[in-house]
Amino acid sequence: MKQLLTSLLVALTMGCGTASAQTADAQDDNAGKYCLKNGHLSMTIDASKGAKILSLKYDDQEVISQSRWPETFGSTFWTSPQKEWYWPPVPEYDKKPYEVNQNGDVLTMTSSVSEKLKYRIRKQFAIDEKDQAFVITYSIINESDETRKVAPWEITRVPNEKSLIFFEAVDSIWPAGLMNFETTNGASWYQPDEANENRKVNADGKGWLAYCNDEKKLLMVKQFQDLDASQPAPNEAEIQVYVNRGKTYIELESQGTYTTLKPKEELSWTVRWYLQPCDPASKESLVKQVKNILHIY
């Protein structure tokens, strides 16, 4: 793994180090974990295990799932449609080591080529200090000798408790009635519940997906390309919410455009992550806060 060449780098022990809250630092603990800091925010990525995002914190408050069972924690990236690989996740993308390079404050992690799908994945992590955001650009490179179609797909796992998930749905959420969504204050809302089955819904959204942790009073917002209904991969959607059985975890999922790639061509897709304190008591104020964060006026 490439040694990071900057005087701001310090060793990690647990989570992020103690660098200035106003700098963007990439830190290597010699075990594959890297940390980016942006003001009160910190993000930890494990290059040795699929370049998963392991942690997203506001100061010392964590918002994404820390479960240690396989496929239940952190944030990952897959190719869509899922029918091309089904299950389990492709190991080169989800679990195997990524090569790491740094250019200034930009951290780039690149996978090996999937033996099954013949794609290579690149993840670029940066910060927008002015906007207090993490900026993640995912790329899919077609390393086969055939023209292929593929879409990008980000999956972020959060705890199934004391929270709200919401977004703007252009039309219906399907399958209808599978989860207890309600529409009010200009958004569709899901209050996590418990059932003895796995459930997943789909929606054509407006380019953002939000999660409010009621206990920690934190709002996470993810912004991505706003698709129309014809752009996702077959039987997929711009926004998806998966609820695992019991009261375990939920997946916040977003997808980009289903794209034709010739051999050696690539697509790139950017997701902006925000995390701020919030007032979870008011749905109206939560929607207003999201629109202020995303500069939607």
N, C-alpha and C positions, 0 to 999 in steps of 0.2 A: 504494500500500500504506500502510496506516495507520501513522503513527509511534507507536512504543511509548513510553508515558508512564510511565517509572519510572527512578529514578536508578541502579538496579542494572544497566541495560542497557549493554553494551559491544560494540564491533564485533568480528565474527568474522573470523579470517583462515583458519586451517585448523581445522576441528572447533570445539569449544567454547572459550570464552574462559577467563579465569583468576579468575572470581568465587569467592567463598567456597563451600567444599564443602558447607556446611550450608544454602544458600539455593536457592530455586527461581527460576532466572533464565530469561527468554526474551530472546534476543539476535538482532538483525537485522544481517546483514552487507551490507545494501543490494543483495543479489543474490538474495534470496528464502530464504536459509537461516536457520533459527531453532534455537536450542539450549536445551534444558531440562536443568538440573542438579539432582541429588538425592543428596547425600552423595558417594560414590565414583562414582556413575553419571552418564552424560550421554547424551542422545538428540538427534540432529540431524535436522530435518525441512526439506525443500525445498518451500516453498509455490509456487515458480515452476514446478515440474515435478510436478504431480499430488499435492502434499502427501505425497510419499513420505518414509518414515523412512529416511534415508541411513545412519545410524550408531547403534549402541548399544554403549557402552563401559563397562568397569569400569576406572577410572583411564585408562590409555592403551591398554588391551587391547580390541580390536574383536572382536565375535562374529558380526555379520551380513555377508553377502557384499558385497565391494567391487568385484566385477567391473564393467567399464564397458560391456559389450555390452548392448544393449536387452533388457529382460525378464529380467535375470540378477542384479540387485542390489537391496538394500534391502527395504523392506516396503511393500506397497500394499494397496488395498482395492477389491473389485469387488462387483457384485451377482450373486446366484445365483437361478435356475439359469443355468449358462453357455450352455446351448442357446439362450437368448434373444439372445445376441450372438456367441457362438462365439469368433472370433479375428480381428483382434488386440483387445487390451483397449480398452474404451471411452475415447477420448481425453480427454473432459471429466473423467473420474474418475482416470485413470492418468497423464496427461502434461501437460495444460493447467494454467495458473495457477489457484490458489485465492485467494479474498479472505481477508485476515487481520485478526482483531481480538483484542485482549487485554483481559481483565477480571481485574485482580490477577495471580495466578500461573496463570490458565487461558488457554490459547492456543486460539483457534477458527479453523479454516480451512474455507471453504465453496466448493464447486465451482460452475461454471455448470451449466445444465440440459443434459443429454444430448439432442442432436437426435434420436437413434434411440430411446432408452428413456424419455425424458421424466421422469427422476429427477434430483434434485439431491442431492449428498453433502455432509455436514458432518462434520468430524473435530474433536473436542475433546480437547486434550492437557492433562493436569494431573499433579501428583505427590501421592503419599501419603508424606509425610516420615517419619511414624512407622513405617509398614510397609515403607519403602524400595522403593516401587513407582512405576512410571509407569502412569497410568490413562487409557486412550484410549476415548472414547465415540464410536461411529460412528452417524450418523443417515442414513436414506434418506427423502427427501421426495418424495411423488408429485405432480409438477407437471403431470400430464396431466388430462384431463377424464373419465378412465375409472377404474373400480375395477380395481386391479392386485394381483398377488401377487408377493412378492419376499422374498429372505432376504439377510442380511449375510454377508460373506466376507472374511476377512483372510488375506493371503499374505505370508509372511516367508521370505526366501531366506538360506540359510546355506551355508558351504563344505562340499563333499563330501569331507572328509578328517578323520582323527583325531578322531572324534566318535561320540556315541551319541544316538539319538532314542528317546524312550520315553513311554508313556502307559498308562493303564488301559483296556483294551478290555472292553466289557460282554459281547460275544459274539465272533464270528469277525472276522477282518480279510479284506476281500475286494477284488479277486479272490484266491482262495486260491493260495498258492505263488508269487505274482508277485515278492515280495521276501522276503528271508531273516529274517523276524521270528521271535523266540523268546520264550516266555513263562516268566518266572521272577521270583522276589522280588516278586510281586504286580503286575507290569507286563509289557507287551509291548515288546520291544527291537529296534531296527534298527541294525545296525553298517553304516555306509555302505560300499558296494561299487562296482564299476565294470562297466558293461555297455554294449554298443553299441546301446542302445535307451532310449527314455523310458518310465518306469513310474510308475504311480500306484495307491495303495491307499486304502481307505476304512474307517472304523470308527465305531461308536457308543462314545464314550468316557465319561469321568466329569467333564468340565468342565476338563481341563487337558492340556497338551502340553509336553514338556520336551526340551531339547537340551543335551547336555554336550560342551563342547570339551575334549578330552583334553589337547591340547598346552598350552592356556592355563589349564587347570584352572578353568573357569568353567561355571556352570550357569545357563541361561536357562529360565524357566518362564513360560508364558502361561496365565492362568486366564480362563474364559468361562462362559457359561450351559451347564449340563449338560442336554442334550436327550435325549428318548427317541427310539426309532427312527422314530416317525411324524412328528417335527417338522421335519427338514430338507426342503429343496426336492426335487422328484422327481429320482432318480438322483444325489443328492448325499449328504453325510454330515457329522456333527458334526466329525470329525477326518479330514484327508486328508494324505497324505505323497506328494509328487511328487519323483522322482529324474530329473534330466536325464541324457541319454546322456553316456558318458565319466565323467571325474572332475571335474565342473564345479561344480554347485551342486544343492542340495535345497530344496524349498519346504515349509515348515511351515504348514499351512492349517487354519483352523477356521471353522465357519459357525454362524449363529444360526437362529432359528425362521423358517420360511416363513410370511409374514404377509400378510393382506389389508389393503390400504390404499385407502381412498376418496380422491377428489381432494383434494389439500392435506393429507392425513394423512401422518404420519411414524412410523417405528419407530426406536428407539434400542437399541444393543447395546454393551456395555462389555467390554473386554479389559484385564486387569491384567498388566503385564510386570514380571518380577523378574529380577535378575542378581546372582549371588553366587559367590564362590570355592567350590570343591568338591573332594572326593576322588574322582577318576574311577576309582580302582582297585576300588571296592566298589559293586556294584549295589544291595545292601541299604542302604548308607548314602545313596545317591542318592535312592532312594524315600523314605527317612525324612526327608531334607532337604526334598524337595518337600512332603511332608505337613506338616512344621513351618512352611515358608514360607506354605502355604495354610491353616494352622490346621485341618488335618484330623486329628482325634484319635479 
